[in-house]
Amino acid sequence: MIEIYDLKTDYSTNPINVDNVTPRFSWKCRVSGKNVKITHYQIIVASSAINLERGKFDLWDSGRVQIGKSPMVQYSGAPLKSRDTGFWIVRIWDEHENINAVSIISFFEIALISETDWHAYWIGFPAGRPGKALYFRNEYVIDKPIKKSRAYISSLGWNEFYVNGRKVGTSVLNPAQTEFSERVLYSTYDLSNFLKIGQNVLGAIVAGGWYGTPKFLAQIELEFEDGSKDRFLTAGRNENDKNLWKFSDGPIVETSIFDGEIYDANREIDNWMSASRKGHSLIYDGSFYVTMIVSRPGGSLTSQVAEPIEVVSEIKPKEISEPQPGIFVIDNGQNLAGWLKISLDMKKNQKLVMRFGENLYPNGRVNQENLRFASAKDTYISGKDGVITWEPKFTYHGFRYVELEGLEKKPSPGNFTTQIIRSNVAKTGEFQCSETIVNQIQTVVEWTEISNLHGLPTDCPQRAERLGWLNDMTARCEELIFNFDMSKFLPKWLDDIRDSQDKTSGAIPDTAPFNFGAMPGDPVCISNVLIAWLLYKHFGDKKALEKNFDSMCRWAKYLSSRVDDGILNDSYIGDWAPPVNQAIPGSIGTSSVSANTPGALVSTAHYIHMLNILSKIASVLKNEQLSKELFAECLVCKKAFHQKFFDQETGGYGSNNQACNSMALYMDIVPTDLRARVLENLVSDIVSNEYHLTTGNLATKYIFDVLAEGGEIDIAFKLLTQTSYPSWGYMLEKGATTMWERWEEATGKGMNSHNHAMYASIGSWFYKYLAGIKLPDSSVGFSDIIIEPIFPTGLDWVKVELDTIKGKVLVSWVKQSNSILLKINLPIGSNCDLRLPLSDNDFHKFKESGIRLEKVPKSRIQGITQNGNKLTLKIESGNYDFDIKHK
């Protein structure tokens, strides 16, 4: 039997915020029993569930279609427009020409696609209230039953939207940051459970966020049971207009992303969401003034389809110390991103100051020296005697420790809850193994990423920065996609990169949205190309290629204009932040520029890598001529790179250090006949450095992949499990719970983040090599998989579970005395080349489910190929148990 499950439209379950009129459908299948294959599908879409049930397929009937590689099927029916709803099912045929399964009904709704769909105006109060959160409200009367209601809500800065005193949705710090001059995001809400017949009060609290000046936009659309319609807007122009909203400031007297929030409960507005307040006839209503229509942002309004930022989990403090009388310090036991929720018995006007930090001074107080100019301080002033419960709304902090000042006695851990906030993307990868330090590194990788997903992949969550650095993502993006569902999050960031691109030159900046760094960015900023390619291979997202291809080519063309005889000399970041003894003293970033890895080598290698991937993307998009041109330029630069940087005497590239040689090998620049020699030099350098890294943020990723591909498995594993400086083990020995920005334990002023994701790149190696899960260039959303695990000395077992667009991929192996037991589960729709090592060139001792390989039915193993000391088995979906004889 086949079960169809996890139906999605544009990677979302039953979305009401689809941002295009040709959405894509996907689903997963699971099978009970063996040797069941699916061959065809049919998608049926109707304008209502009733039509669908009655067989009136008035929007689209795909007909019976042979299943291909892509997990995504694009809608191709009757034209859709804003607000249209579709209800759909999928049918599946098996290899016996039987309709084996029919899905449950799923649905989608198109959001507001065109600017002409908007009738609301931006409102605010531009003349004052700097740094404060603004409270907006209006009242509307509903006099008949509602059939359907939608709220389309946006703000410049962050907002919380309320109806009749209840917050709508669970998001915080919403909407996500964008390049506001190009794009502003709005959220779509169903108000069915919020509105009522009679008087309704709508409200919002809006803070400046990344924009600075609070502005608010709301369009509420109602469809009634009698067929009539109405809408409520932020649009009022005079006192008699029902859409004239009012505003006030309130208890949030100061709010800042970096500096924190000051909340004075004495300034709380009584019943600000109550219908009992005065009506529209007055310009001034106690504390509320009429709003002004304010200038629009330059950016177009776009539906926010990526997961919102939410409070995803909570932890309680591990302990509370008192380093000085009246000064208390909370230790969460974990570095993280979020805020502190308090529940305390306070006196009226009592002030509690909370200072956040990653480190402590020797005297036990919080050290904020590494936060640059960020104050990272929340302040609560009580408005009454008694127990209060409070948390901030429009800031967040990166911290392990919180220093409390203003309490009369030592509190208990039960008075506090640390709330962890991030974009609520699903965790899709789970990795475990027998080596404790590797598991600890994986945990640190996950916590670091959890701390740096806030509408975009930030570099750090604590200091006055928190930016989407493209160079960091060049190293880290593959790890991120293995560990989390990035199907909606990263396409949004690609929009940010494209929006930040210089429209004349084609250059892209170092950060997106462009808030810091250089324009043009360093040539290592090729993460936009890498991400688009990974989204296609992991999620079948061809749209990511189509939407960004022109932008990526314009960036490549700009870099091409800077190439001199095949060499790209532009560089200022390079292989960033190697161990301090490998860096130029006094260079930017607190001595972060590599002293021994030439910038031109790094830039040219990344330009070559970019051209190679762009050539592949052009081929996927059926632009074969451009594909050939890009690849030809790639070859020219490879030749120039080799001539410029290869040293015949040493047999290595550049300074012959770890970074230079690993980059040349990783980017496939080294001629075939020299690869062994260059790899030997790389290994020699690692050994001479006593199995320590000398690399920065980029080459640290490349070196492990290169060693595994070159068969130097034990070298890589010794490098990974090193515990003395510089290493991940050293960080762990020093108590790190998230990745450091530097290999050094630096806590003072300077570039010393203790929650920095660029060195989390090692996480991809766990999935790709220890578990062996790799996607070839032919893969379209896990259609094709290579499983080729490595078995390092000192590692006894590995277990990985990966929730893919096709279903779950499971790989686990355990070493026995003279064999390895390997278990694999593949989802329907995935074809796999399983590559196994042969220790004695004899695979006849290998077994699958207790049967020798040559006797296993072809329905389970479609092919067996031996090439030297490697065996390749072609397998499809299903569960497999291999017994691999291994010396």
C-alpha positions, -999 to 999 in steps of 0.1 A, spaced: 0 0 0 11 36 -7 3 65 16 4 100 3 13 126 30 28 160 37 11 178 8 26 213 3 21 243 -19 53 262 -25 68 243 5 40 253 29 11 233 43 -23 249 34 -9 284 29 -30 315 26 -1 337 17 11 323 -17 30 350 -35 26 340 -71 -2 328 -95 16 296 -106 23 278 -73 41 245 -71 28 213 -55 48 186 -37 40 155 -16 56 125 -1 48 88 -3 55 59 20 50 23 13 41 -7 34 56 -38 18 85 -44 -5 90 -38 -43 62 -13 -46 69 14 -72 50 45 -82 49 55 -119 23 82 -125 5 110 -107 -25 132 -113 -31 166 -96 -67 179 -95 -75 215 -84 -109 230 -79 -121 263 -66 -139 248 -36 -138 216 -16 -173 208 -26 -164 211 -63 -135 188 -57 -157 162 -40 -183 164 -67 -158 159 -95 -160 194 -108 -123 202 -115 -128 238 -126 -92 250 -121 -69 223 -133 -66 186 -141 -31 176 -149 -41 143 -164 -21 112 -158 16 122 -158 47 101 -156 67 108 -125 99 126 -132 129 136 -111 116 169 -97 95 167 -65 78 200 -76 49 202 -100 39 236 -112 3 247 -115 -8 250 -151 -45 255 -151 -70 283 -153 -55 317 -146 -53 326 -109 -54 360 -94 -51 376 -59 -73 361 -33 -82 330 -53 -83 297 -34 -75 263 -48 -84 229 -33 -63 200 -46 -56 163 -43 -31 140 -59 -36 105 -72 -8 79 -76 -5 49 -99 17 19 -92 37 -2 -117 6 -24 -122 -13 5 -137 -35 7 -106 -46 39 -88 -29 29 -55 -35 60 -34 -55 92 -33 -44 120 -9 -65 140 15 -76 175 3 -51 203 6 -56 240 -2 -39 272 -10 -48 308 -13 -32 335 -34 -22 366 -14 -22 402 -28 0 400 -59 -4 434 -74 1 469 -60 -34 477 -73 -48 452 -48 -38 476 -20 -62 503 -9 -46 510 25 -21 538 32 9 539 54 3 557 86 25 570 115 36 601 132 67 614 115 72 645 136 84 628 168 84 600 192 119 588 183 130 555 198 95 548 212 70 521 202 38 535 189 3 521 197 -23 522 169 -60 515 173 -93 518 156 -129 506 161 -151 490 135 -187 477 137 -196 444 121 -234 439 118 -238 405 101 -222 370 100 -188 367 84 -180 340 59 -143 348 53 -119 374 68 -83 382 59 -59 407 74 -29 419 54 -5 436 78 28 453 74 51 477 91 83 495 87 100 483 118 84 455 137 47 451 147 24 430 168 -12 431 155 -42 427 179 -79 422 175 -102 427 204 -73 425 229 -58 393 215 -26 391 196 -30 377 161 -4 351 153 26 339 172 54 358 154 78 383 171 101 408 154 78 407 124 81 413 95 115 402 86 142 427 76 146 434 39 162 459 16 134 483 23 140 504 -8 132 474 -29 109 451 -9 87 453 22 71 421 36 35 418 48 18 390 67 -16 374 60 -39 364 88 -72 346 91 -93 365 115 -122 340 118 -115 334 155 -110 370 164 -138 392 149 -173 393 163 -207 408 155 -208 442 171 -179 466 180 -144 454 172 -112 470 182 -81 466 160 -47 476 172 -10 473 166 22 481 185 49 491 161 86 498 168 114 510 145 133 477 142 158 478 114 139 507 97 141 533 125 108 551 122 76 532 129 51 530 101 20 508 99 -2 494 71 -33 473 75 -59 461 51 -87 439 65 -110 423 40 -144 408 49 -168 386 30 -202 381 46 -226 352 45 -250 372 24 -224 377 -3 -215 414 5 -180 426 12 -163 453 32 -128 463 42 -111 482 70 -80 501 61 -53 524 75 -64 552 52 -84 578 71 -81 614 60 -106 632 82 -125 628 115 -156 614 98 -138 586 81 -142 552 97 -106 544 86 -91 572 106 -68 554 131 -53 569 162 -20 564 179 -2 570 212 31 562 227 31 540 258 51 520 282 78 510 257 96 543 261 128 532 243 134 502 221 165 493 201 178 462 184 212 466 199 206 486 230 175 468 244 141 479 257 130 503 285 95 495 297 78 519 322 46 502 334 35 535 349 28 546 313 6 516 304 -26 528 286 -57 515 304 -80 496 281 -61 506 250 -78 477 231 -112 483 246 -142 495 227 -151 517 258 -127 544 247 -140 575 230 -149 574 193 -136 590 162 -150 625 167 -120 639 186 -86 646 173 -72 639 208 -87 611 229 -70 612 263 -37 598 252 -45 590 215 -39 614 186 -51 610 150 -25 594 128 -10 609 97 -6 593 63 31 591 58 54 585 29 56 551 13 88 531 13 104 526 -20 100 488 -19 71 469 -33 48 450 -9 56 412 -10 39 384 9 61 370 37 62 333 29 93 323 49 88 311 84 83 340 109 105 346 139 89 331 170 96 320 205 105 285 196 115 271 231 123 281 266 149 272 292 153 278 329 184 293 345 210 268 356 220 290 386 220 325 400 250 339 417 256 371 437 291 384 428 285 417 446 258 426 472 226 434 453 240 423 420 227 389 407 239 370 377 219 344 358 238 316 341 217 298 315 244 272 309 240 279 272 248 307 248 218 316 228 197 343 212 165 356 227 154 375 258 145 371 295 109 368 307 105 378 343 79 370 370 87 389 401 71 405 432 80 442 428 71 475 444 57 504 424 85 524 407 110 497 414 135 495 385 151 463 374 180 466 349 190 434 330 224 434 312 231 406 288 265 391 278 283 360 267 312 362 292 319 370 328 347 391 343 369 373 369 347 389 396 316 372 383 299 402 367 288 403 330 314 413 305 300 433 276 333 445 261 328 424 229 294 439 220 309 471 204 285 499 210 255 477 218 242 483 253 223 450 254 202 462 284 166 458 292 149 479 319 116 473 336 100 499 359 71 485 379 37 503 379 23 486 409 30 467 441 27 429 435 37 402 411 44 413 376 52 392 344 70 409 316 91 402 285 104 426 258 88 428 224 111 446 200 147 436 208 167 405 212 201 396 227 228 371 223 238 359 257 245 332 282 245 354 313 221 381 326 232 406 352 203 418 374 204 451 393 176 466 413 162 436 433 160 437 471 167 401 476 182 371 457 156 357 433 151 321 424 156 305 390 118 300 389 113 337 386 129 337 351 124 320 318 149 325 290 130 325 257 148 314 226 137 332 194 145 325 158 129 320 124 108 289 130 123 267 104 120 229 110 150 209 121 155 183 93 188 167 101 198 145 131 234 133 135 248 110 162 280 90 165 301 71 190 326 99 195 315 123 223 335 153 210 319 150 175 284 149 190 294 180 211 305 198 180 273 189 162 253 203 192 273 235 191 267 238 153 230 235 159 229 260 188 250 285 167 226 283 138 195 285 161 210 317 174 216 332 139 183 327 120 163 359 123 147 365 89 182 361 74 213 342 82 231 365 106 268 363 115 262 368 152 233 377 176 249 398 203 270 427 192 261 458 172 262 439 139 239 409 133 242 410 95 239 386 66 275 383 55 278 366 22 314 354 28 304 336 59 275 319 40 299 308 13 314 284 40 283 277 60 253 274 36 257 236 29 257 228 66 227 250 71 207 231 44 215 197 59 204 207 94 173 229 88 145 232 63 158 261 42 132 258 14 116 292 21 142 309 43 171 310 19 150 320 -12 140 351 8 176 359 15 184 355 -22 158 381 -28 177 404 -3 209 398 -22 193 405 -55 177 437 -41 210 449 -27 228 444 -60 241 475 -78 218 481 -107 245 496 -129 277 475 -123 261 443 -112 283 442 -81 268 427 -49 278 439 -14 293 420 15 261 419 34 224 416 24 203 435 32 232 460 27 238 476 61 275 473 64 306 462 46 318 471 11 302 475 -23 314 457 -43 318 428 -18 349 406 -17 350 381 -45 345 352 -20 309 364 -18 296 336 -41 271 322 -16 242 334 -38 253 310 -65 260 282 -41 226 285 -23 206 286 -55 224 254 -67 219 237 -33 182 247 -32 178 230 -66 196 198 -56 180 195 -21 145 208 -28 140 207 -65 137 245 -65 142 254 -102 126 287 -95 155 297 -74 178 292 -104 154 310 -128 148 339 -105 184 346 -96 203 335 -127 205 370 -143 216 385 -110 243 358 -105 256 363 -141 257 401 -136 279 395 -105 301 371 -125 303 397 -153 314 424 -128 341 401 -114 352 393 -150 358 430 -156 383 429 -127 402 398 -140 437 404 -153 452 376 -174 429 351 -157 437 363 -121 412 382 -99 434 403 -77 406 421 -57 406 409 -21 403 423 14 385 395 33 401 364 18 403 333 41 390 353 71 401 349 107 427 321 107 446 315 140 461 348 150 497 335 144 486 330 108 472 365 104 486 399 95 491 418 129 469 448 131 449 440 100 412 447 98 388 426 120 413 426 149 440 410 129 418 388 107 434 389 73 455 359 65 493 365 63 501 333 43 471 328 20 473 353 -9 441 372 -14 444 369 -52 446 331 -49 415 330 -27 395 354 -50 405 336 -82 397 302 -68 362 313 -57 356 330 -91 365 297 -108 342 278 -85 314 303 -92 319 300 -130 318 262 -128 285 261 -109 270 289 -131 278 267 -161 259 239 -146 230 261 -138 229 275 -173 227 239 -186 198 231 -163 180 262 -177 186 250 -212 211 278 -221 238 255 -235 256 282 -253 261 303 -222 270 272 -203 298 265 -227 310 301 -225 310 301 -187 329 268 -186 354 280 -211 362 311 -190 364 288 -160 391 267 -178 410 298 -188 411 310 -152 421 275 -140 451 275 -163 461 310 -152 457 300 -115 479 270 -120 506 290 -138 505 318 -113 503 300 -80 518 265 -85 553 260 -73 570 232 -92 597 229 -65 574 225 -35 546 209 -54 520 231 -38 501 263 -44 508 298 -31 526 295 2 520 257 2 499 260 34 467 242 43 444 269 28 461 273 -5 463 236 -13 429 227 0 412 255 -21 431 244 -52 419 208 -47 384 216 -36 378 239 -66 391 211 -89 419 234 -102 448 209 -97 457 189 -128 449 152 -124 486 141 -124 494 166 -96 465 159 -72 483 132 -53 514 155 -48 493 185 -36 473 163 -13 505 148 1 517 184 8 485 192 25 487 161 48 524 169 55 514 204 66 487 191 89 511 166 105 539 192 109 513 214 127 506 184 150 471 180 135 460 216 140 443 238 115 459 269 101 429 279 81 403 307 81 365 306 77 365 293 41 394 268 39 383 252 71 353 238 52 373 228 22 401 210 39 379 183 54 361 176 21 394 174 3 409 150 28 379 127 27 378 127 -11 415 119 -11 412 89 12 429 106 41 401 97 64 421 92 96 440 124 91 407 143 88 393 126 119 423 134 140 421 170 128 384 171 137 388 156 172 418 177 182 413 193 216 442 217 219 444 252 203 434 259 176 404 235 172 368 230 180 378 207 209 397 236 223 365 257 222 347 229 240 374 226 266 370 263 274 333 259 279 320 270 245 283 261 238 282 279 205 309 285 178 335 312 184 343 338 157 380 333 164 400 302 172 413 321 202 395 325 235 391 363 232 367 381 255 377 418 253 371 446 228 374 436 192 361 410 169 354 384 196 319 370 191 313 337 210 283 329 188 294 330 152 282 306 125 310 306 100 330 278 116 298 258 119 305 247 83 320 215 96 285 202 102 280 194 65 310 170 67 292 148 92 263 142 68 283 141 36 312 119 47 307 102 81 272 92 69 281 95 33 250 113 20 260 133 -11 239 147 -40 254 145 -75 248 172 -101 220 152 -115 200 154 -83 167 174 -84 154 175 -49 170 142 -37 161 124 -69 196 110 -71 217 102 -41 252 89 -35 258 72 -2 295 66 5 302 66 42 337 67 55 348 46 85 376 64 105 397 47 130 384 55 164 348 59 153 325 29 161 291 39 148 272 67 130 235 73 128 218 100 106 182 108 98 175 134 72 140 146 64 141 155 27 116 168 2 111 132 -9 108 117 26 132 104 52 167 92 44 183 71 71 219 59 72 235 41 101 265 19 105 281 0 133 316 -16 132 317 -53 142 349 -74 147 354 -80 110 325 -63 93 304 -32 92 266 -34 95 251 -7 73 214 2 74 198 24 48 163 37 42 155 56 10 122 74 3 101 67 -28 114 87 -57 151 85 -48 177 65 -67 209 58 -50 245 48 -59 258 30 -28 296 30 -28 313 6 -5 350 -1 2 365 -34 -8 393 -44 15 403 -76 -4 386 -70 -38 360 -96 -30 325 -85 -26 310 -120 -26 311 -121 12 289 -90 13 253 -96 23 220 -77 21 193 -89 45 213 -120 51 216 -128 13 248 -127 -6 248 -97 -30 249 -118 -62 217 -136 -51 197 -105 -41 168 -100 -65 172 -73 -91 141 -56 -78 162 -46 -48 197 -42 -62 195 -31 -99 232 -32 -105 266 -41 -91 299 -26 -104 334 -31 -91 361 -5 -98 393 -14 -80 388 -13 -43 353 3 -46 319 -14 -51 289 5 -64 254 -9 -59 224 7 -76 194 7 -52 160 24 -50 135 33 -23 132 9 6 150 -5 37 183 -22 33 206 -41 58 241 -46 45 268 -67 61 301 -54 47 331 -76 53 359 -53 63 394 -59 76 
